[in-house]
Amino acid sequence: LAKTTQPISMDSYEGQEVNITCSHNNIATNDYITWYQQFPSQGPRFIIQGYKTKVTNEVASLFIPADRKSSTLSLPRVSLSDTAVYYCLVSGNTPLVFGKGTRLSVIA
Amino acid sequence: SAVISQKPSRDICQRGTSLTIQCQVDSQVTMMFWYRQQPGQSLTLIATANQGSEATYESGFVIDKFPISRPNLTFSTLTVSNMSPEDSSIYLCSVSSGTGFYNEQFFGPGTRLTVL
C-alpha cells in the first residue's frame, strides 16, 4: 500500500502557480519526502526531495511543516509542458512505493 | 545523473514464451530496480537487484516468474517467463544515485510488452 495520499487530478491555466499537497501521516523519522514527475511513455523523473522545512530548486519548491505529516509541491508559473503525473513518495530504509499520483493538466 | 537504456523498447510475444529485457547504465551503480507499470496505472516495484547478491523480490513477485541477473555494476536483465496476457505492461528499470532507497532514482525509457 502507498504511504501517501494526494489528489487524483488537478487543472491549472498556464502561468499560474500550482500547489499539490500530499498526506503522509505515518511518515517515519528516517523517511525523506520525494516528488517525481512522469510524462506519457517515459519513466518518472526526480523533481525535488526534502526532509523538513522548505527546499527550493530550479523547477519547484517543497514545503514541509514541522510535524512532517504532509508536504506541498509548488510549481511556479506552469506551462503546457508541465502537464504530467506527479508522484509523492516517502522512503528511508525501504523501497519506494508509488501511489496513484496527481494528474496535472495545464490549460492554455 | 545516469543515462539508462533498455532493450527492447517494445515487443509483442505469444503466451507461454519468455522475454528477457536488458538494462544498461552509463556508470557504475550499486542499486538497480525493476518496476512494472500497466497502462494508466502507477508503478509497482518487482525487485531490487544488487550486484553480487540475489535479487530481493516484492510481495506478489517470484524468481521463477521474473528471474533477474546482475552480472556487474552497469547491467541487469529481467526475464518475464511463461508469459500470459496479464503480463502485458511496461517494464522499467531504474538505478539509485546512492546506496539508500531514498536516493534519487533515474529511470530508463521502459519496455512495452504485449502478450497475445
Interface residues (C-beta under 8 A of the other chain):
Chain A: A2 D31 Y32 T34 S41 Q42 G43 P44 R45 F46 Q49 Y87 S91 G92 N93 T94 P95 L96 V97 F98 G99 K100 G101
Chain B: I4 F33 Y35 S42 L43 T44 L45 T48 E58 L92 S94 G100 F101 Y102 E104 Q105 F106 F107 G108 P109 G110
